[in-house]
Amino acid sequence: DTEVTQTPKHLVMGMTNKKSLKCEQHMGHRAMYWYKQKAKKPPELMFVYSYEKLSINESVPSRFSPECPNSSLLNLHLHALQPEDSALYLCASSQVPGASYEQYFGPGTRLTVT
Amino acid sequence: GQQVMQIPQYQHVQEGEDFTTYCNSSTTLSNIQWYKQRPGGHPVFLIQLVKSGEVKKQKRLTFQFGEAKKNSSLHITATQTTDVGTYFCAGQSGGYNKLIFGAGTRLAVHP
């Protein structure tokens, strides 16, 4: 199984809502990532979890709160988002932490903030 | 901060023509990876280059890593409509334990 799954595929939320994005992988990977991708732009790193611990936070606003309950799961909790946060949110994993390992991306959650 | 520049931003070719995208970094890269993202899809890993001057081939795709490990290229021979998508390079430099993505080159192939 070389798949990273993400739910939901699409999400529309108001600025006062609280929602969560979920990501799962069963490849035994010990690094997991959240990226944000705007249209016609490259993925922009948000968070990195290494062995279930947050190792990189790219100065992401606190309205985004990541969580790694176990080595297979990664969540991104959303609260009080702004319309400019609308984007494709990609989860990725790699065998071990480090930029010299290929990353497997999930299909993404397309988020619209109204 | 560390940057990886990628050109061209967009390329439109006729099916059967060749295509090349280039990446350049101001700093020496430890490695460079290439990803392809189809329209409406997600990035998919293509290859990683690590050694100075390395050349790798995958069917019609040829990947090169410069001698100084500051630049890389992806060349597609005889493009097909299935090659449509955005090609991203992503490099790691120095102590940065993360990939820095280039802006991507969007390839359109017309039959």
Interface residues (C-beta under 8 A of the other chain):
Chain A: K40 K41 P42 P43 E44 L45 V48 S55 I56 L90 A92 P97 G98 A99 S100 E102 Q103 Y104 F105 G106 P107 G108
Chain B: S30 N31 Q33 Y35 G41 H42 P43 V44 F45 Q48 V50 F88 Q92 Y96 N97 K98 L99 F101 G102 A103 G104 R106
